[in-house]
Amino acid sequence: MKKSKKLIMEIVAVLLGIAYLSPFYIMIVNSFKNRAQMYENVLSLPSKLDFQYYISAMSKMNFLNSFLNSLFIAVVSIGFIVVFASMTAWMLVRTKHVISKIIFFTFVATMLIPFQALMMPLMQVMGAISRNTFLQMLNSRFGLIYMYIGFGSSMAVFLFHGFIKGIPLSLEEAATLDGCNKWYIFWKIIFPILKPTTVTVIILDLIWIWNDFLLPSLVLSDKALRTIPLSTFYFFGEFTIQWNLAMAGLVLTVIPVIIFYIFAQKYIIKGVTAGAVK
């Protein structure tokens, strides 16, 4: 009975895995086909591995420029999120005051607010800032980075907060007795211990920022500032869709994230569990 139940579960798991991976299979095999082959059979393997569509896709979407834009925005945004969120979470954990709890639960509550409910007021506020100050918040990489920092800090504070609660206070007390100030204690003692959660935050935010289309589409209008998802979008025209080029562009989009994920995946479960349970 147990063996048959286990076999059924394994079959279900395999079927779910196939269903999950099927969009990736369709995307990859059709990136090597011309239009006629795609319309003939979407699921069939390509007759030959022709990389001309990848070359055409890279040229049309200005891949190098889009890649550098996405990389710059993601790296700078994640860097600020990690630094600010870890320092904030540390102070909230170590400050035993009701205001600290209120601030923490405010961060958690903001995670429940959907972006779609905020996007129009957000654009109006950022437009007003751009018109009335010297800060260029719209059609600007730094304006987009500023917004990513705001939207990404809540989850990061939540994860760091849970992990820091499990760090013994005695470590910091011993360092204080040795004459260390708070700056030294955080960067030399606390922050290195946060490595699993830090990598988890980096991975989750990288996947989110790298693949995000909605916020960049609202903020960036200049062609030279387009991120990879924005560049890929323009394969889908008003009257025609270049499916093979779009598939090749999508493959190029996901490859960097997959490579990064493969090298850092061991930290995800550990970091998320620590942040949610401790």
MARBA-676066 format. One record per residue (C-alpha): residue number from 1; residue in three letters; x, y, z negated. Coordinates in Angstrom, 3 decimals. Each point is the difference from the previous one (the first is absolute). Example, Ala and Ser with C-alpha at 12.3 -4.5 7.8 and 13.67 -1.06 7.14 Angstrom:
<tibas>
tiba num->1	residu->ALA	c1->12.300	c2->-4.500	c3->-7.800 $
tiba num->2	residu->SER	c1->1.370	c2->3.440	c3->0.660 $
</tibas>
This chain:
<tibas>
tiba num->1	residu->MET	c1->0.000	c2->0.000	c3->0.000 $
tiba num->2	residu->LYS	c1->2.779	c2->2.407	c3->-0.942 $
tiba num->3	residu->LYS	c1->1.965	c2->-0.851	c3->3.155 $
tiba num->4	residu->SER	c1->-3.009	c2->0.634	c3->2.259 $
tiba num->5	residu->LYS	c1->-0.722	c2->3.292	c3->-1.771 $
tiba num->6	residu->LYS	c1->3.627	c2->1.049	c3->0.387 $
tiba num->7	residu->LEU	c1->-0.083	c2->-0.958	c3->3.702 $
tiba num->8	residu->ILE	c1->-3.153	c2->2.063	c3->0.555 $
tiba num->9	residu->MET	c1->1.599	c2->3.000	c3->-1.701 $
tiba num->10	residu->GLU	c1->3.126	c2->-0.346	c3->2.135 $
tiba num->11	residu->ILE	c1->-2.082	c2->-0.168	c3->3.197 $
tiba num->12	residu->VAL	c1->-1.955	c2->3.086	c3->-1.049 $
tiba num->13	residu->ALA	c1->3.256	c2->1.802	c3->-0.796 $
tiba num->14	residu->VAL	c1->1.437	c2->-0.884	c3->3.411 $
tiba num->15	residu->LEU	c1->-3.162	c2->1.190	c3->1.774 $
tiba num->16	residu->LEU	c1->0.022	c2->3.260	c3->-1.936 $
tiba num->17	residu->GLY	c1->3.687	c2->0.446	c3->0.836 $
tiba num->18	residu->ILE	c1->-0.711	c2->-0.537	c3->3.709 $
tiba num->19	residu->ALA	c1->-2.889	c2->2.465	c3->-0.135 $
tiba num->20	residu->TYR	c1->2.208	c2->2.571	c3->-1.742 $
tiba num->21	residu->LEU	c1->2.886	c2->-0.397	c3->2.456 $
tiba num->22	residu->SER	c1->-2.151	c2->-0.141	c3->3.145 $
tiba num->23	residu->PRO	c1->-0.002	c2->3.807	c3->0.569 $
tiba num->24	residu->PHE	c1->3.808	c2->-0.009	c3->-0.151 $
tiba num->25	residu->TYR	c1->0.122	c2->-2.873	c3->2.500 $
tiba num->26	residu->ILE	c1->-2.364	c2->1.828	c3->2.377 $
tiba num->27	residu->MET	c1->2.003	c2->3.200	c3->-0.345 $
tiba num->28	residu->ILE	c1->3.361	c2->-1.655	c3->0.695 $
tiba num->29	residu->VAL	c1->-0.984	c2->-2.259	c3->2.929 $
tiba num->30	residu->ASN	c1->-1.904	c2->2.777	c3->1.785 $
tiba num->31	residu->SER	c1->2.888	c2->2.435	c3->-0.315 $
tiba num->32	residu->PHE	c1->1.810	c2->-2.071	c3->2.662 $
tiba num->33	residu->LYS	c1->-2.927	c2->-0.187	c3->2.458 $
tiba num->34	residu->ASN	c1->-1.225	c2->2.246	c3->2.761 $
tiba num->35	residu->ARG	c1->-3.627	c2->1.072	c3->0.160 $
tiba num->36	residu->ALA	c1->-1.083	c2->-2.836	c3->2.283 $
tiba num->37	residu->GLN	c1->1.443	c2->-2.646	c3->-2.316 $
tiba num->38	residu->MET	c1->-1.602	c2->1.615	c3->-3.032 $
tiba num->39	residu->TYR	c1->-3.461	c2->0.098	c3->1.558 $
tiba num->40	residu->GLU	c1->0.385	c2->-3.587	c3->1.218 $
tiba num->41	residu->ASN	c1->0.702	c2->-1.484	c3->-3.453 $
tiba num->42	residu->VAL	c1->0.822	c2->2.015	c3->-3.105 $
tiba num->43	residu->LEU	c1->1.061	c2->-3.032	c3->-2.026 $
tiba num->44	residu->SER	c1->2.318	c2->-1.646	c3->2.520 $
tiba num->45	residu->LEU	c1->3.770	c2->0.243	c3->-0.175 $
tiba num->46	residu->PRO	c1->1.701	c2->2.390	c3->2.468 $
tiba num->47	residu->SER	c1->1.409	c2->-1.517	c3->3.186 $
tiba num->48	residu->LYS	c1->3.363	c2->1.651	c3->-0.761 $
tiba num->49	residu->LEU	c1->1.578	c2->2.196	c3->-2.646 $
tiba num->50	residu->ASP	c1->0.013	c2->3.313	c3->1.804 $
tiba num->51	residu->PHE	c1->1.224	c2->2.849	c3->-2.204 $
tiba num->52	residu->GLN	c1->-0.854	c2->2.705	c3->2.537 $
tiba num->53	residu->TYR	c1->-3.160	c2->0.865	c3->-1.941 $
tiba num->54	residu->TYR	c1->2.040	c2->0.596	c3->-3.151 $
tiba num->55	residu->ILE	c1->2.300	c2->2.320	c3->1.959 $
tiba num->56	residu->SER	c1->-3.003	c2->1.832	c3->1.476 $
tiba num->57	residu->ALA	c1->-1.684	c2->0.212	c3->-3.415 $
tiba num->58	residu->MET	c1->3.151	c2->1.407	c3->-1.624 $
tiba num->59	residu->SER	c1->0.279	c2->2.608	c3->2.730 $
tiba num->60	residu->LYS	c1->-3.646	c2->1.053	c3->-0.043 $
tiba num->61	residu->MET	c1->-0.290	c2->0.260	c3->-3.771 $
tiba num->62	residu->ASN	c1->3.455	c2->1.641	c3->-0.318 $
tiba num->63	residu->PHE	c1->0.832	c2->-2.794	c3->-2.405 $
tiba num->64	residu->LEU	c1->3.302	c2->1.286	c3->-1.365 $
tiba num->65	residu->ASN	c1->-1.418	c2->3.399	c3->-0.915 $
tiba num->66	residu->SER	c1->-3.152	c2->-1.544	c3->-1.487 $
tiba num->67	residu->PHE	c1->2.074	c2->-2.552	c3->-1.904 $
tiba num->68	residu->LEU	c1->2.225	c2->2.709	c3->-1.486 $
tiba num->69	residu->ASN	c1->-3.053	c2->2.073	c3->-0.964 $
tiba num->70	residu->SER	c1->-1.615	c2->-2.965	c3->-1.739 $
tiba num->71	residu->LEU	c1->3.264	c2->-0.963	c3->-1.679 $
tiba num->72	residu->PHE	c1->0.689	c2->3.531	c3->-1.258 $
tiba num->73	residu->ILE	c1->-3.530	c2->0.481	c3->-1.325 $
tiba num->74	residu->ALA	c1->-0.084	c2->-3.433	c3->-1.660 $
tiba num->75	residu->VAL	c1->3.454	c2->0.193	c3->-1.603 $
tiba num->76	residu->VAL	c1->-0.399	c2->3.534	c3->-1.372 $
tiba num->77	residu->SER	c1->-3.565	c2->-0.620	c3->-1.219 $
tiba num->78	residu->ILE	c1->0.890	c2->-3.273	c3->-1.712 $
tiba num->79	residu->GLY	c1->3.128	c2->1.501	c3->-1.540 $
tiba num->80	residu->PHE	c1->-1.991	c2->2.782	c3->-1.661 $
tiba num->81	residu->ILE	c1->-2.798	c2->-2.386	c3->-1.027 $
tiba num->82	residu->VAL	c1->2.444	c2->-2.387	c3->-1.712 $
tiba num->83	residu->VAL	c1->1.864	c2->2.765	c3->-1.839 $
tiba num->84	residu->PHE	c1->-3.019	c2->2.024	c3->-1.113 $
tiba num->85	residu->ALA	c1->-2.234	c2->-2.977	c3->-0.834 $
tiba num->86	residu->SER	c1->2.649	c2->-1.876	c3->-2.012 $
tiba num->87	residu->MET	c1->0.893	c2->3.087	c3->-2.042 $
tiba num->88	residu->THR	c1->-3.676	c2->0.828	c3->-0.554 $
tiba num->89	residu->ALA	c1->-0.857	c2->-3.543	c3->-1.065 $
tiba num->90	residu->TRP	c1->2.950	c2->-0.104	c3->-2.414 $
tiba num->91	residu->MET	c1->-1.040	c2->3.205	c3->-1.712 $
tiba num->92	residu->LEU	c1->-3.645	c2->-1.101	c3->-0.177 $
tiba num->93	residu->VAL	c1->0.977	c2->-3.287	c3->-1.640 $
tiba num->94	residu->ARG	c1->2.433	c2->1.515	c3->-2.492 $
tiba num->95	residu->THR	c1->-2.187	c2->2.985	c3->-0.932 $
tiba num->96	residu->LYS	c1->-2.498	c2->-1.255	c3->-2.572 $
tiba num->97	residu->HIS	c1->-2.696	c2->2.616	c3->0.444 $
tiba num->98	residu->VAL	c1->-3.598	c2->-0.040	c3->1.166 $
tiba num->99	residu->ILE	c1->0.888	c2->2.386	c3->2.844 $
tiba num->100	residu->SER	c1->2.407	c2->-2.607	c3->1.388 $
tiba num->101	residu->LYS	c1->-2.827	c2->-2.537	c3->0.117 $
tiba num->102	residu->ILE	c1->-2.302	c2->2.497	c3->1.694 $
tiba num->103	residu->ILE	c1->2.627	c2->0.790	c3->2.633 $
tiba num->104	residu->PHE	c1->0.660	c2->-3.701	c3->0.628 $
tiba num->105	residu->PHE	c1->-3.678	c2->-0.872	c3->0.391 $
tiba num->106	residu->THR	c1->-0.381	c2->3.000	c3->2.307 $
tiba num->107	residu->PHE	c1->2.693	c2->-1.517	c3->2.237 $
tiba num->108	residu->VAL	c1->-1.809	c2->-3.344	c3->-0.083 $
tiba num->109	residu->ALA	c1->-3.379	c2->1.612	c3->0.727 $
tiba num->110	residu->THR	c1->1.329	c2->1.744	c3->3.107 $
tiba num->111	residu->MET	c1->0.812	c2->-3.417	c3->1.475 $
tiba num->112	residu->LEU	c1->-3.748	c2->-0.611	c3->0.294 $
tiba num->113	residu->ILE	c1->-0.668	c2->3.069	c3->2.162 $
tiba num->114	residu->PRO	c1->-0.078	c2->-0.880	c3->3.732 $
tiba num->115	residu->PHE	c1->2.104	c2->2.176	c3->2.271 $
tiba num->116	residu->GLN	c1->-2.938	c2->0.498	c3->2.367 $
tiba num->117	residu->ALA	c1->-1.802	c2->1.951	c3->-2.733 $
tiba num->118	residu->LEU	c1->2.927	c2->2.405	c3->-0.307 $
tiba num->119	residu->MET	c1->1.365	c2->0.395	c3->3.498 $
tiba num->120	residu->MET	c1->-2.127	c2->2.936	c3->1.184 $
tiba num->121	residu->PRO	c1->0.356	c2->2.082	c3->-3.192 $
tiba num->122	residu->LEU	c1->3.708	c2->-0.892	c3->0.003 $
tiba num->123	residu->MET	c1->0.459	c2->1.313	c3->3.536 $
tiba num->124	residu->GLN	c1->-1.849	c2->3.207	c3->-0.885 $
tiba num->125	residu->VAL	c1->2.189	c2->0.592	c3->-3.053 $
tiba num->126	residu->MET	c1->3.209	c2->-0.757	c3->1.886 $
tiba num->127	residu->GLY	c1->-1.103	c2->2.269	c3->2.822 $
tiba num->128	residu->ALA	c1->-0.638	c2->2.813	c3->-2.474 $
tiba num->129	residu->ILE	c1->3.457	c2->-0.511	c3->-1.518 $
tiba num->130	residu->SER	c1->1.591	c2->0.148	c3->3.450 $
tiba num->131	residu->ARG	c1->-1.848	c2->3.203	c3->0.903 $
tiba num->132	residu->ASN	c1->0.606	c2->1.853	c3->-3.261 $
tiba num->133	residu->THR	c1->3.524	c2->-1.078	c3->-0.935 $
tiba num->134	residu->PHE	c1->3.300	c2->-0.732	c3->1.697 $
tiba num->135	residu->LEU	c1->-0.545	c2->-3.745	c3->-0.551 $
tiba num->136	residu->GLN	c1->-0.863	c2->-1.894	c3->3.191 $
tiba num->137	residu->MET	c1->-2.180	c2->-2.838	c3->-1.296 $
tiba num->138	residu->LEU	c1->-1.641	c2->-0.955	c3->3.312 $
tiba num->139	residu->ASN	c1->1.856	c2->-1.242	c3->3.070 $
tiba num->140	residu->SER	c1->3.059	c2->-0.492	c3->-2.209 $
tiba num->141	residu->ARG	c1->1.929	c2->-3.045	c3->-1.189 $
tiba num->142	residu->PHE	c1->0.497	c2->1.535	c3->-3.418 $
tiba num->143	residu->GLY	c1->-3.703	c2->0.786	c3->-0.345 $
tiba num->144	residu->LEU	c1->-0.797	c2->-3.623	c3->0.776 $
tiba num->145	residu->ILE	c1->2.661	c2->-1.170	c3->-2.470 $
tiba num->146	residu->TYR	c1->-1.515	c2->2.238	c3->-2.679 $
tiba num->147	residu->MET	c1->-3.403	c2->-1.638	c3->0.509 $
tiba num->148	residu->TYR	c1->1.464	c2->-3.512	c3->-0.037 $
tiba num->149	residu->ILE	c1->1.705	c2->0.751	c3->-3.321 $
tiba num->150	residu->GLY	c1->-3.323	c2->1.083	c3->-1.460 $
tiba num->151	residu->PHE	c1->-1.959	c2->-2.990	c3->1.266 $
tiba num->152	residu->GLY	c1->2.712	c2->-2.540	c3->-0.817 $
tiba num->153	residu->SER	c1->0.866	c2->1.083	c3->-3.543 $
tiba num->154	residu->SER	c1->-3.062	c2->-1.469	c3->-1.743 $
tiba num->155	residu->MET	c1->0.688	c2->-3.638	c3->0.807 $
tiba num->156	residu->ALA	c1->3.729	c2->0.441	c3->-0.612 $
tiba num->157	residu->VAL	c1->-0.606	c2->1.526	c3->-3.457 $
tiba num->158	residu->PHE	c1->-2.367	c2->-2.865	c3->-0.812 $
tiba num->159	residu->LEU	c1->2.567	c2->-2.660	c3->0.934 $
tiba num->160	residu->PHE	c1->2.937	c2->1.724	c3->-1.722 $
tiba num->161	residu->HIS	c1->-2.098	c2->0.677	c3->-3.100 $
tiba num->162	residu->GLY	c1->-0.837	c2->-3.667	c3->-0.457 $
tiba num->163	residu->PHE	c1->3.611	c2->-1.098	c3->0.438 $
tiba num->164	residu->ILE	c1->1.490	c2->2.644	c3->-2.308 $
tiba num->165	residu->LYS	c1->-2.350	c2->-1.063	c3->-2.812 $
tiba num->166	residu->GLY	c1->1.912	c2->-3.288	c3->-0.078 $
tiba num->167	residu->ILE	c1->3.420	c2->1.641	c3->-0.423 $
tiba num->168	residu->PRO	c1->1.111	c2->0.008	c3->-3.672 $
tiba num->169	residu->LEU	c1->0.164	c2->3.462	c3->-1.513 $
tiba num->170	residu->SER	c1->3.084	c2->-1.118	c3->-1.937 $
tiba num->171	residu->LEU	c1->2.110	c2->0.343	c3->3.170 $
tiba num->172	residu->GLU	c1->-0.744	c2->3.694	c3->0.173 $
tiba num->173	residu->GLU	c1->0.413	c2->0.495	c3->-3.755 $
tiba num->174	residu->ALA	c1->3.445	c2->-1.620	c3->0.111 $
tiba num->175	residu->ALA	c1->1.011	c2->2.232	c3->2.912 $
tiba num->176	residu->THR	c1->-1.245	c2->3.064	c3->-1.867 $
tiba num->177	residu->LEU	c1->2.110	c2->-0.934	c3->-3.023 $
tiba num->178	residu->ASP	c1->3.000	c2->-0.214	c3->2.335 $
tiba num->179	residu->GLY	c1->-0.615	c2->3.610	c3->1.051 $
tiba num->180	residu->CYS	c1->-1.776	c2->-0.533	c3->3.334 $
tiba num->181	residu->ASN	c1->-2.543	c2->2.570	c3->1.145 $
tiba num->182	residu->LYS	c1->-3.338	c2->-0.866	c3->1.629 $
tiba num->183	residu->TRP	c1->1.340	c2->0.534	c3->3.522 $
tiba num->184	residu->TYR	c1->2.803	c2->-2.505	c3->-0.552 $
tiba num->185	residu->ILE	c1->-2.320	c2->-2.483	c3->-1.751 $
tiba num->186	residu->PHE	c1->-2.440	c2->-0.029	c3->2.885 $
tiba num->187	residu->TRP	c1->2.436	c2->-0.230	c3->2.913 $
tiba num->188	residu->LYS	c1->2.606	c2->-2.288	c3->-1.589 $
tiba num->189	residu->ILE	c1->-2.191	c2->-2.265	c3->-2.154 $
tiba num->190	residu->ILE	c1->-3.684	c2->0.122	c3->0.952 $
tiba num->191	residu->PHE	c1->0.065	c2->0.498	c3->3.768 $
tiba num->192	residu->PRO	c1->2.309	c2->-2.987	c3->0.742 $
tiba num->193	residu->ILE	c1->-2.373	c2->-2.239	c3->-1.996 $
tiba num->194	residu->LEU	c1->-2.881	c2->1.168	c3->2.206 $
tiba num->195	residu->LYS	c1->1.521	c2->-1.595	c3->3.116 $
tiba num->196	residu->PRO	c1->-2.770	c2->-2.624	c3->0.593 $
tiba num->197	residu->THR	c1->-2.768	c2->2.590	c3->-0.260 $
tiba num->198	residu->THR	c1->1.998	c2->2.551	c3->1.987 $
tiba num->199	residu->VAL	c1->0.417	c2->-2.445	c3->2.891 $
tiba num->200	residu->THR	c1->-3.697	c2->-0.886	c3->-0.209 $
tiba num->201	residu->VAL	c1->-1.001	c2->3.667	c3->0.225 $
tiba num->202	residu->ILE	c1->2.389	c2->0.499	c3->2.922 $
tiba num->203	residu->ILE	c1->-1.412	c2->-2.980	c3->1.908 $
tiba num->204	residu->LEU	c1->-3.663	c2->0.860	c3->-0.570 $
tiba num->205	residu->ASP	c1->0.483	c2->3.678	c3->0.833 $
tiba num->206	residu->LEU	c1->2.154	c2->-0.762	c3->3.035 $
tiba num->207	residu->ILE	c1->-2.692	c2->-2.267	c3->1.456 $
tiba num->208	residu->TRP	c1->-2.639	c2->2.633	c3->-0.751 $
tiba num->209	residu->ILE	c1->1.884	c2->3.044	c3->1.336 $
tiba num->210	residu->TRP	c1->1.537	c2->-1.780	c3->2.989 $
tiba num->211	residu->ASN	c1->-3.370	c2->-1.322	c3->1.224 $
tiba num->212	residu->ASP	c1->-2.111	c2->3.010	c3->-0.970 $
tiba num->213	residu->PHE	c1->-1.824	c2->1.630	c3->2.892 $
tiba num->214	residu->LEU	c1->-2.775	c2->2.118	c3->-1.512 $
tiba num->215	residu->LEU	c1->2.002	c2->2.531	c3->-2.045 $
tiba num->216	residu->PRO	c1->2.677	c2->0.661	c3->2.689 $
tiba num->217	residu->SER	c1->-2.755	c2->0.371	c3->2.606 $
tiba num->218	residu->LEU	c1->-1.544	c2->2.763	c3->-2.124 $
tiba num->219	residu->VAL	c1->3.271	c2->1.753	c3->-0.852 $
tiba num->220	residu->LEU	c1->2.258	c2->-0.369	c3->3.050 $
tiba num->221	residu->SER	c1->-0.959	c2->1.467	c3->3.372 $
tiba num->222	residu->ASP	c1->3.424	c2->0.586	c3->1.592 $
tiba num->223	residu->LYS	c1->1.082	c2->-2.856	c3->2.290 $
tiba num->224	residu->ALA	c1->3.574	c2->0.197	c3->-1.324 $
tiba num->225	residu->LEU	c1->-1.231	c2->-0.698	c3->-3.551 $
tiba num->226	residu->ARG	c1->-2.026	c2->-3.127	c3->0.769 $
tiba num->227	residu->THR	c1->0.561	c2->-3.083	c3->-2.111 $
tiba num->228	residu->ILE	c1->-0.039	c2->-3.504	c3->1.499 $
tiba num->229	residu->PRO	c1->-3.734	c2->-0.678	c3->-0.685 $
tiba num->230	residu->LEU	c1->-0.883	c2->3.331	c3->1.628 $
tiba num->231	residu->SER	c1->2.157	c2->-0.776	c3->3.044 $
tiba num->232	residu->THR	c1->-1.579	c2->-3.442	c3->0.345 $
tiba num->233	residu->PHE	c1->-3.481	c2->1.528	c3->-0.079 $
tiba num->234	residu->TYR	c1->0.570	c2->1.772	c3->3.315 $
tiba num->235	residu->PHE	c1->0.107	c2->-3.318	c3->1.864 $
tiba num->236	residu->PHE	c1->-3.773	c2->-0.004	c3->-0.492 $
tiba num->237	residu->GLY	c1->-1.270	c2->2.571	c3->2.490 $
tiba num->238	residu->GLU	c1->-3.485	c2->1.358	c3->0.504 $
tiba num->239	residu->PHE	c1->-0.683	c2->-2.099	c3->3.080 $
tiba num->240	residu->THR	c1->2.787	c2->-2.610	c3->0.117 $
tiba num->241	residu->ILE	c1->1.857	c2->-2.036	c3->-2.592 $
tiba num->242	residu->GLN	c1->3.493	c2->-1.291	c3->0.751 $
tiba num->243	residu->TRP	c1->-0.332	c2->-3.110	c3->-2.092 $
tiba num->244	residu->ASN	c1->3.347	c2->-1.602	c3->0.812 $
tiba num->245	residu->LEU	c1->1.913	c2->3.205	c3->-0.791 $
tiba num->246	residu->ALA	c1->-2.095	c2->0.496	c3->-3.124 $
tiba num->247	residu->MET	c1->0.789	c2->-3.532	c3->-1.178 $
tiba num->248	residu->ALA	c1->3.709	c2->0.541	c3->0.626 $
tiba num->249	residu->GLY	c1->-0.157	c2->3.287	c3->-1.906 $
tiba num->250	residu->LEU	c1->-1.779	c2->-1.663	c3->-2.925 $
tiba num->251	residu->VAL	c1->2.646	c2->-2.724	c3->-0.154 $
tiba num->252	residu->LEU	c1->2.715	c2->2.660	c3->-0.111 $
tiba num->253	residu->THR	c1->-1.939	c2->1.728	c3->-2.778 $
tiba num->254	residu->VAL	c1->-0.256	c2->-2.978	c3->-2.344 $
tiba num->255	residu->ILE	c1->3.502	c2->-1.445	c3->0.482 $
tiba num->256	residu->PRO	c1->1.820	c2->2.441	c3->-2.384 $
tiba num->257	residu->VAL	c1->-2.533	c2->-0.581	c3->-2.787 $
tiba num->258	residu->ILE	c1->0.168	c2->-3.787	c3->0.401 $
tiba num->259	residu->ILE	c1->3.806	c2->0.040	c3->-0.153 $
tiba num->260	residu->PHE	c1->-0.042	c2->2.148	c3->-3.133 $
tiba num->261	residu->TYR	c1->-2.692	c2->-2.160	c3->-1.589 $
tiba num->262	residu->ILE	c1->1.928	c2->-3.228	c3->0.613 $
tiba num->263	residu->PHE	c1->3.050	c2->1.301	c3->-1.854 $
tiba num->264	residu->ALA	c1->-1.952	c2->1.500	c3->-2.921 $
tiba num->265	residu->GLN	c1->-3.019	c2->-2.287	c3->-0.434 $
tiba num->266	residu->LYS	c1->1.303	c2->-1.771	c3->-3.124 $
tiba num->267	residu->TYR	c1->-0.550	c2->3.164	c3->-2.032 $
tiba num->268	residu->ILE	c1->-3.648	c2->0.538	c3->0.937 $
tiba num->269	residu->ILE	c1->-1.781	c2->-2.554	c3->-2.205 $
tiba num->270	residu->LYS	c1->2.354	c2->0.626	c3->-2.910 $
tiba num->271	residu->GLY	c1->-0.425	c2->3.756	c3->0.186 $
tiba num->272	residu->VAL	c1->-3.767	c2->0.016	c3->0.474 $
tiba num->273	residu->THR	c1->-0.520	c2->-2.544	c3->-2.789 $
tiba num->274	residu->ALA	c1->2.186	c2->1.945	c3->-2.394 $
tiba num->275	residu->GLY	c1->-1.767	c2->3.244	c3->0.801 $
tiba num->276	residu->ALA	c1->-3.484	c2->-1.426	c3->-0.358 $
tiba num->277	residu->VAL	c1->0.384	c2->-2.287	c3->-3.032 $
tiba num->278	residu->LYS	c1->2.499	c2->1.467	c3->-2.426 $
</tibas>
